[in-house]
Each structure stands twice: as C-alpha cells, then as structure tokens.
C-alpha cells in the first residue's frame, strides 16, 4: 500500500507573512506561484523546499543543475553564492558534499521538457528508494511539462493548462504531497514591478489550485530587492484577487535567502 502521509498537514514554511495571511502549503493540495521572468519565483520555491528538512522532489525544467546546486548550497550554508559557484567550477566542492549528503531526501530532476510519464516515473523511483513519496513536489515551470494537447490558439492553450492543473491536483491527492507549480503572467505584468491580480495569471487558470500567489519585485537601484507575495486565491484563508494585499520579503543576493518584512494590509 502506498504511504500517502497526512493529507491537509501544512508544510513547515519560512514565510511568516504568508502565514499571517492564512496561506499554508498543505499536503494533498495543489498551489500555483505566478510571476514575470526574473522576479524570483524559483528562489521563492527553493527557499520553501529547503526549509524544515522535508522530503522534496523538485522538477527544475527552467534552471540547470549548476544554478540550482549553487543556489541551494548558499541557502543552506549562508555562504556567498559566488564563492560556492567558483568552488564548483574549480572542482573544489568537497567541503560542501558532507553537508549536502545529509539532505539525501531532497532530489532534483533537470529534464528541460519532462512528460507526465517522466514525472510519474521519477516519483515512483523516489518511492522505491525511500519507501514514501516526497512531502513537497515542485514543478518549475508548469508550461515546461509536455502535455497531451499542444498549445495553439489562446483557447487551446488555456484548455491544456487547465488539464495540466487537474493532473497536478490529482498527483497531490494520490501522493499526499503538496504540489507547487510555477507559472507565468500575462504580458502587461511581465515586468513584475507592480501588484499582479488573479486575472494576470497567464491562461486564466484560477479554478483548480487551492492557493495562487502572484509575485512582484521592488528594486532600490543598488542591487537590493524586495519580493512581494500576493494571495490572489486562497480557499481556506484570506485572499485578495486584486493583488494589492501582500507580504514582503527581502532578497539577500549573497546567500539567496528571503527574509520577512512588514505585511501590507
């Protein structure tokens, strides 16, 4: 019998601002994070995945192994990501291996265009090795997954995304994991510099996910960045579909960590 874990159990989360907005990433449920390119949605997902020592399967179709390995190492150790990458390229990475090997329950898949069968095979392999499914499954990005319906016009694109969301939701229920997919926003919001409403999610796929967050960024002109997270859909807590209510996180470009700031109500 498959070990499905505790459906509805919230994952440990580093984002206290989201918790104040009653946003939880519960096992057995499906959520979506949508943002423009370069806003920080992959970093947001990675900070969640590496927090709390939970079993994770991360499908990283949008970022390569070197990028994710250096980011993850910096987040976990607090070391400068540039130093981490330099040591990786210089084959001087041994000092980190013992530390990372203790996180054996966190696995990455770097297929740039995985099919649904590929995802299922990876999850079954995870179960075969560890005797359980992961508590968190990240799909980065949902549009990188090769579905059965190739995108054509806007209607078929939306239909394909709806079907993919339904698949991800079923995956969450079957495995008992929280499935978190990353996604894009419509063109007028692609600069990521202002709050993004629910209607700004590309493909208008708001029906299936339990939680939808949109992210936008604030740049201070000195390489500093704040990432704001708006709960535009939340079935079991606070939501504001306009995107104007958000929690804020300071991005440390040295170690890739996100730190809570004040909540905007």
C-alpha positions as CSV (number, residue, x, y, z in Angstrom):
1,X,0.0,0.0,0.0
2,X,1.3,3.5,-0.9
3,X,2.4,5.7,2.0
4,X,0.4,8.9,1.5
5,X,1.1,10.8,4.6
6,X,-1.2,13.2,6.4
7,X,-3.5,14.9,3.9
8,X,-4.1,18.5,4.9
9,X,-1.0,18.7,7.1
10,X,0.8,22.1,6.5
11,X,4.4,22.1,5.4
12,X,6.9,24.0,7.5
13,X,7.3,27.4,5.9
14,X,9.9,30.2,6.3
15,X,7.3,32.8,5.2
16,X,5.7,34.2,8.3
17,X,4.0,37.0,6.3
18,X,2.1,34.4,4.3
19,X,1.1,32.6,7.5
20,X,-0.3,35.9,8.8
21,X,-2.5,35.9,5.6
22,X,-3.6,32.4,6.4
23,X,-1.7,30.9,3.5
24,X,-0.4,27.4,4.1
25,X,1.1,24.8,1.8
26,X,-0.9,21.7,2.8
27,X,-0.1,18.1,1.8
28,X,-2.6,16.7,-0.6
29,X,-3.2,20.1,-2.2
30,X,-2.0,21.9,-5.3
31,X,-0.9,25.6,-5.5
32,X,0.5,27.9,-8.1
33,X,3.0,30.8,-7.9
34,X,2.9,33.1,-10.9
35,X,5.3,36.0,-11.7
36,X,7.1,37.7,-14.5
37,X,10.6,36.5,-15.6
38,X,13.4,37.3,-13.2
39,X,11.0,38.2,-10.4
40,X,12.1,35.4,-8.1
41,X,9.5,32.6,-8.2
42,X,12.2,29.9,-8.5
43,X,14.0,31.3,-5.5
44,X,10.7,31.5,-3.6
45,X,10.1,27.8,-4.3
46,X,13.7,26.8,-3.4
47,X,13.6,28.6,-0.1
48,X,10.4,26.7,0.8
49,X,11.8,23.4,-0.5
50,X,15.0,23.7,1.6
51,X,13.2,24.8,4.8
52,X,12.2,22.4,7.6
53,X,14.1,19.3,6.4
54,X,11.2,17.8,4.5
55,X,11.4,15.2,1.6
56,X,11.3,17.1,-1.7
57,X,11.2,16.2,-5.4
58,X,12.0,19.4,-7.5
59,X,11.4,19.2,-11.2
60,X,13.7,22.0,-12.4
61,X,13.0,22.3,-16.1
62,X,13.7,26.1,-16.0
63,X,17.1,26.1,-14.3
64,X,20.1,23.9,-14.8
65,X,22.0,21.8,-12.3
66,X,24.8,24.2,-11.6
67,X,22.5,27.1,-11.0
68,X,20.2,25.1,-8.6
69,X,23.2,23.4,-6.8
70,X,25.0,26.7,-6.1
71,X,21.7,28.4,-5.0
72,X,20.7,25.6,-2.7
73,X,24.2,25.4,-1.2
74,X,24.2,29.1,-0.5
75,X,20.7,29.0,1.1
76,X,21.6,26.0,3.3
77,X,25.0,27.2,4.4
78,X,24.7,31.0,4.2
79,X,27.9,31.2,2.1
80,X,28.3,33.6,-0.7
81,X,26.7,32.1,-3.8
82,X,29.6,33.5,-6.0
83,X,32.2,31.7,-3.8
84,X,30.1,28.5,-4.0
85,X,29.9,28.6,-7.8
86,X,33.6,29.4,-8.1
87,X,34.4,26.3,-6.0
88,X,32.0,24.2,-8.0
89,X,33.7,25.2,-11.3
90,X,37.2,24.8,-9.9
91,X,36.3,21.3,-8.7
92,X,36.8,22.4,-5.0
93,X,33.3,21.5,-3.9
94,X,34.2,18.7,-1.5
95,X,33.8,20.8,1.6
96,X,30.1,21.1,0.9
97,X,29.4,17.4,0.0
98,X,29.2,16.1,3.5
99,X,26.7,18.9,4.4
100,X,24.6,18.2,1.3
101,X,24.7,14.5,1.6
102,X,22.8,14.9,4.9
103,X,19.9,16.2,2.8
104,X,19.6,13.0,0.8
105,X,15.8,13.2,0.8
106,X,15.9,16.3,-1.5
107,X,16.1,15.3,-5.2
108,X,16.2,17.4,-8.4
109,X,15.2,16.4,-11.9
110,X,16.7,18.7,-14.6
111,X,14.8,17.4,-17.7
112,X,14.0,20.6,-19.7
113,X,10.8,19.1,-21.2
114,X,9.5,16.3,-19.0
115,X,6.4,14.4,-20.0
116,X,3.7,13.4,-17.5
117,X,5.1,9.8,-17.7
118,X,8.6,11.1,-16.9
119,X,7.2,12.8,-13.8
120,X,5.3,9.7,-12.7
121,X,8.4,7.6,-13.2
122,X,10.6,9.9,-11.1
123,X,8.0,9.9,-8.3
124,X,7.7,6.1,-8.4
125,X,11.5,5.8,-8.3
126,X,11.5,8.2,-5.3
127,X,9.0,5.9,-3.6
128,X,11.0,2.8,-4.5
129,X,14.2,4.2,-3.0
130,X,12.8,6.0,0.2
131,X,9.6,4.0,0.9
132,X,7.5,7.1,0.7
133,X,6.5,9.9,-1.6
134,X,8.0,13.4,-1.0
135,X,6.1,15.9,1.1
136,X,6.7,18.6,-1.5
137,X,6.7,18.3,-5.3
138,X,7.8,21.5,-7.2
139,X,7.2,21.8,-10.9
140,X,9.3,24.7,-12.3
141,X,7.5,25.7,-14.7
142,X,4.2,24.1,-15.4
143,X,4.4,25.2,-19.1
144,X,7.7,23.2,-19.5
145,X,5.8,20.0,-18.9
146,X,4.9,18.3,-22.2
147,X,1.1,17.6,-22.1
148,X,-1.2,15.8,-24.5
149,X,-2.6,18.9,-26.0
150,X,0.0,21.1,-27.8
151,X,-0.7,24.8,-27.5
152,X,-2.2,26.6,-30.5
153,X,-4.6,29.5,-30.1
154,X,-5.4,31.0,-26.7
155,X,-8.4,28.7,-26.1
156,X,-6.4,25.5,-26.6
157,X,-3.5,26.9,-24.5
158,X,-5.9,27.6,-21.6
159,X,-7.6,24.2,-22.1
160,X,-4.2,22.4,-22.0
161,X,-3.2,24.3,-18.8
162,X,-6.5,23.5,-17.1
163,X,-5.9,19.8,-17.8
164,X,-2.4,20.1,-16.5
165,X,-3.6,21.7,-13.3
166,X,-6.2,19.0,-12.8
167,X,-3.4,16.4,-13.3
168,X,-1.2,18.2,-10.7
169,X,-4.2,18.3,-8.3
170,X,-4.7,14.6,-8.7
171,X,-1.0,14.0,-8.2
172,X,-1.2,15.8,-4.9
173,X,-4.1,13.7,-3.7
174,X,-2.5,10.5,-4.8
175,X,0.9,11.1,-3.3
176,X,-0.1,13.0,-0.2
177,X,2.4,15.7,-1.2
178,X,1.9,19.4,-1.7
179,X,2.4,20.1,-5.4
180,X,3.6,23.6,-6.1
181,X,3.8,24.7,-9.7
182,X,5.4,27.8,-11.0
183,X,3.8,29.7,-13.9
184,X,4.0,32.9,-16.0
185,X,1.8,36.0,-16.1
186,X,0.2,38.0,-18.9
187,X,2.3,40.4,-20.9
188,X,1.2,43.6,-19.2
189,X,2.5,42.3,-15.9
190,X,5.7,40.7,-17.2
191,X,8.0,43.4,-15.8
192,X,7.0,42.3,-12.3
193,X,7.1,45.8,-10.9
194,X,3.5,46.2,-9.6
195,X,0.9,44.0,-7.9
196,X,-0.5,41.3,-10.2
197,X,-4.2,40.4,-9.9
198,X,-5.7,36.9,-10.3
199,X,-6.7,37.9,-13.8
200,X,-3.0,38.5,-14.6
201,X,-2.2,34.7,-14.4
202,X,-1.4,33.5,-17.9
203,X,-4.2,31.4,-19.3
204,X,-6.7,32.4,-16.6
205,X,-6.2,29.1,-14.8
206,X,-7.6,30.0,-11.4
207,X,-10.2,27.3,-11.0
208,X,-8.2,24.3,-9.8
209,X,-5.4,25.4,-7.5
210,X,-6.2,25.7,-3.8
211,X,-3.8,28.6,-3.5
212,X,-2.4,31.1,-6.1
213,X,0.3,33.6,-5.2
214,X,1.5,36.3,-7.6
215,X,4.9,37.9,-7.0
216,X,6.2,41.3,-7.9
217,X,9.5,42.9,-7.0
218,X,10.8,46.2,-5.7
219,X,14.3,47.3,-6.7
220,X,16.2,50.0,-4.8
221,X,18.7,50.8,-7.6
222,X,21.6,49.4,-5.5
223,X,21.2,45.8,-6.4
224,X,18.7,45.4,-3.4
225,X,15.4,43.7,-4.0
226,X,12.2,43.1,-2.1
227,X,9.8,40.4,-3.3
228,X,6.1,40.8,-2.5
229,X,3.7,37.9,-2.5
230,X,0.0,38.5,-3.1
231,X,-2.5,35.7,-2.1
232,X,-4.9,36.2,-5.0
233,X,-6.7,32.9,-4.3
234,X,-6.8,31.0,-1.1
235,X,-9.6,28.5,-0.5
236,X,-9.0,28.2,3.3
237,X,-7.9,31.7,4.3
238,X,-7.5,35.3,3.3
239,X,-7.4,36.3,-0.3
240,X,-7.4,39.5,-2.4
241,X,-7.9,38.8,-6.1
242,X,-6.7,42.4,-6.9
243,X,-3.1,41.5,-5.7
244,X,-3.0,44.7,-3.7
245,X,-2.6,42.9,-0.4
246,X,0.8,41.2,0.0
247,X,3.6,40.1,2.4
248,X,7.1,41.2,1.7
249,X,10.5,39.5,1.7
250,X,14.0,41.0,1.5
251,X,16.1,39.1,-1.0
252,X,19.8,38.6,0.0
253,X,21.7,38.3,-3.2
254,X,24.7,37.0,-1.4
255,X,23.2,33.8,0.0
256,X,19.9,33.7,-1.9
257,X,17.8,33.7,1.3
258,X,14.4,35.5,1.7
259,X,13.7,37.3,5.0
260,X,10.3,38.5,6.2
261,X,9.5,42.2,6.2
262,X,6.3,44.1,7.2
263,X,2.9,43.0,5.9
264,X,0.9,45.4,3.8
265,X,-2.9,45.3,4.6
